[in-house]
């Protein structure tokens, strides 16, 4: 598309506003035991430990999201308040491919449409890749200008808050740009996922969030929507362009030929 910057140009234009090093914990019995909290205003970073009581009462996914929300908001918090968090989590089965729906995530925030807490279920691969990168849940709070990026690198053990003026806003563009910027090759793109809202959410109360995943059959990034309650409107109101996670190469690489052979669609002979 004419006028778009290249991956190299975007990377060169980015400015690091804050960074945080961590040691990624493996998922044991469905939990890494750590939640990442990022306040983009300062920016600041904090790891919140997952207790046994949290596991027993809240389990994960929506439960962890709601528990973390309760720690952030007050009776005065509104949807556009800096302290209104965006919480994203996968449950203890997140990323377990033996179970249908295990790739899903839950988003919670205070909704601009109702003024109360809303949760939205979404596909894509962000939740599982977040867990593979060492975190059971992500909490993003605060506000900045419109160019803000939060990058979680589970390989390097690094979280960055970036200013990225040349990066696209609209989800179908930013997902492709991020995949190109941070992948070594096409197969590596399956280990990258983004959350974004696009310019449509700048002009609507019920803007949605788009969670990306690499479709290895079509060789392109595709999107799933958290469409309830205006989560995308809250996201853009914070000045966020995109959340990014890059996980270690823990997922097997398949080709269409291998799938057909495994399912008996083609002969081994």
C-alpha positions in Angstrom: 0.0 0.0 0.0 1.4 3.4 -1.0 2.5 5.6 1.8 3.2 2.8 4.3 6.6 2.6 6.0 8.7 -0.5 5.8 9.4 -2.7 8.8 13.0 -1.3 9.0 11.7 2.3 9.0 9.2 1.6 11.7 11.8 -0.1 13.9 14.3 2.8 13.5 11.6 5.3 14.4 10.6 3.6 17.6 11.6 5.2 21.0 11.9 3.1 24.1 9.9 4.8 26.9 10.5 2.1 29.6 11.8 -1.4 29.9 11.6 -4.3 32.3 13.7 -7.5 32.4 12.2 -10.7 33.8 12.9 -14.4 33.9 10.0 -16.3 32.1 8.5 -19.0 34.3 7.3 -22.2 32.7 3.6 -23.2 32.9 3.2 -25.9 35.5 -0.2 -27.6 35.8 -1.6 -24.6 33.9 -0.1 -21.8 35.8 3.1 -19.8 35.5 2.4 -18.1 38.8 2.9 -14.6 37.6 0.8 -11.7 36.4 2.3 -8.7 34.5 1.0 -5.2 35.3 2.1 -2.4 33.1 1.2 1.3 33.8 1.9 3.1 30.5 1.6 6.5 32.0 4.9 6.4 33.9 5.7 3.8 32.5 6.2 1.3 35.3 6.2 -2.5 35.5 5.3 -4.9 38.3 4.9 -8.7 38.6 2.0 -9.8 40.8 2.4 -13.3 42.2 -0.5 -15.8 41.7 -1.3 -17.3 45.1 -2.9 -20.7 45.7 -6.0 -19.0 47.0 -6.3 -17.2 43.7 -6.2 -20.5 41.9 -8.8 -22.1 44.2 -11.3 -19.2 44.1 -10.8 -17.5 40.7 -9.1 -20.4 38.7 -8.0 -18.2 35.7 -9.3 -16.4 32.7 -12.3 -14.3 33.7 -11.6 -14.9 37.4 -8.1 -13.6 37.3 -9.2 -10.6 35.1 -11.9 -9.7 37.6 -9.7 -10.1 40.6 -7.0 -7.8 39.1 -9.7 -5.3 38.1 -10.9 -5.0 41.7 -7.3 -4.1 42.7 -7.2 -1.2 40.3 -10.6 0.6 40.3 -12.6 2.6 42.8 -16.2 3.7 43.0 -15.1 6.8 41.1 -13.5 5.0 38.2 -15.1 5.6 34.8 -14.3 3.9 31.4 -12.0 6.7 30.4 -10.2 7.0 33.7 -6.5 6.3 33.5 -6.8 3.6 36.2 -9.5 1.7 34.3 -7.4 -1.4 33.4 -7.5 -3.6 30.4 -7.0 -7.2 31.7 -6.3 -10.1 29.4 -6.0 -13.7 30.6 -6.1 -17.3 29.4 -7.2 -20.1 31.8 -5.1 -23.0 33.0 -5.9 -24.9 29.8 -4.8 -22.0 27.6 -2.6 -23.2 24.8 -3.4 -26.9 25.5 -4.3 -28.0 21.9 -6.0 -31.2 23.1 -9.0 -29.1 24.2 -11.3 -27.2 21.9 -11.3 -23.5 22.7 -8.0 -23.5 24.6 -6.7 -20.8 22.3 -9.2 -18.3 23.7 -8.6 -15.3 26.0 -10.9 -13.2 28.1 -10.7 -9.3 28.2 -12.3 -7.3 31.0 -12.6 -3.5 31.5 -15.2 -0.9 32.5 -17.4 -0.5 29.5 -18.1 2.9 27.8 -21.5 1.6 26.8 -22.8 0.6 30.3 -20.4 2.1 32.8 -20.0 -1.2 34.5 -17.6 -4.2 34.2 -17.7 -6.1 30.9 -15.9 -9.2 29.7 -15.4 -10.4 26.2 -14.3 -13.8 25.0 -12.0 -13.9 22.0 -10.0 -16.2 19.8 -6.6 -15.5 18.3 -3.4 -16.7 20.0 -2.5 -13.8 22.3 -3.6 -15.5 25.6 -1.7 -18.8 25.0 1.4 -17.0 23.8 1.3 -14.7 26.8 1.3 -17.8 29.0 4.1 -19.4 27.0 6.0 -16.1 27.6 5.6 -16.5 31.4 2.4 -14.7 32.4 -1.0 -16.0 33.4 -2.6 -12.5 33.0 -1.7 -9.1 31.6 -3.0 -5.8 33.2 -2.5 -2.6 31.3 -3.4 0.7 33.0 -2.7 4.4 32.5 -2.8 6.7 29.5 -0.3 8.1 26.9 -0.4 9.6 23.5 -1.7 7.6 20.5 1.5 6.0 19.5 2.0 3.7 22.4 3.1 0.0 22.1 3.5 -2.6 24.8 5.9 -5.4 23.7 6.4 -8.6 25.7 9.3 -10.7 24.5 9.2 -14.1 26.1 12.5 -15.1 24.4 14.6 -12.3 25.7 12.6 -11.9 29.0 11.9 -8.2 28.2 8.9 -6.0 28.4 9.0 -2.6 26.6 6.8 0.4 26.4 7.5 2.1 23.1 6.5 5.2 21.1 6.0 4.1 17.5 4.8 7.0 15.3 5.2 5.2 11.9 3.4 2.0 12.9 -0.1 1.7 11.5 -3.2 1.9 13.7 -5.7 -0.2 11.8 -5.5 -3.8 12.9 -5.2 -5.6 9.6 -2.1 -3.4 8.9 -0.4 -3.4 12.3 -0.7 -7.2 12.7 1.2 -7.7 9.4 3.8 -5.0 10.2 4.5 -6.4 13.7 4.8 -10.0 12.4 7.3 -8.7 9.7 9.2 -6.6 12.2 9.7 -9.3 14.9 9.8 -12.7 13.1 12.8 -14.5 11.7 10.8 -16.2 8.9 7.2 -17.1 8.1 7.1 -20.0 10.4 8.3 -17.8 13.3 5.1 -15.6 12.8 3.0 -18.3 14.6 4.8 -17.3 17.8 3.7 -13.6 17.5 0.3 -12.2 18.4 -1.1 -8.7 18.6 -4.0 -6.9 20.3 -5.2 -3.7 18.6 -8.4 -1.7 18.0 -8.0 0.4 14.8 -9.2 3.9 14.0 -12.8 2.8 14.0 -12.7 2.6 17.8 -11.8 6.3 17.9 -15.3 7.1 16.7 -17.5 4.5 18.4 -18.6 3.6 21.9 -18.6 -0.1 21.1 -15.2 -0.4 19.4 -13.8 -4.0 19.5 -10.4 -5.4 20.1 -8.7 -7.5 17.4 -6.5 -10.4 18.4 -4.2 -11.7 15.7 -2.9 -15.2 14.8 -0.8 -16.5 12.0 -2.7 -18.6 9.5 0.0 -20.9 8.1 -2.3 -22.2 5.4 -3.0 -18.8 3.9 0.4 -17.4 5.0 -1.1 -14.3 6.5 -2.1 -12.8 9.9 -5.8 -13.1 10.7 -7.9 -11.5 13.3 -10.5 -12.5 16.0 -12.7 -10.0 17.7 -13.5 -9.2 21.4 -16.6 -7.4 20.3 -18.6 -6.8 23.5 -18.9 -3.7 25.5 -16.5 -1.3 23.8 -13.1 -2.8 24.9 -11.5 -1.3 21.8 -12.8 2.2 22.7 -11.1 1.9 26.1 -7.9 0.7 24.4 -7.7 3.6 22.0 -8.7 6.0 24.8 -5.5 5.0 26.5 -3.5 6.0 23.5 -2.5 2.4 22.7 -1.7 1.3 19.2 -1.0 -2.3 19.9 0.0 -4.9 22.5 2.5 -7.5 21.2 3.7 -10.8 22.5 6.4 -13.0 21.1 6.8 -16.4 22.6 9.6 -19.0 22.4 9.4 -21.5 19.6 7.5 -24.2 21.5 4.8 -24.9 18.8 5.2 -27.6 16.2 5.5 -26.4 12.5 3.1 -28.2 10.2 2.6 -28.0 6.5 -0.6 -28.7 4.5 1.0 -31.9 3.1 1.8 -33.1 6.6 -1.8 -32.5 7.8 -3.2 -34.4 4.8 -0.9 -37.3 5.4 -1.7 -37.4 9.1 -5.4 -37.4 8.5 -5.2 -40.0 5.7 -6.1 -37.6 2.9 -3.1 -38.7 0.9 -1.3 -42.0 0.5 2.0 -42.6 2.2 3.0 -44.5 -0.9 
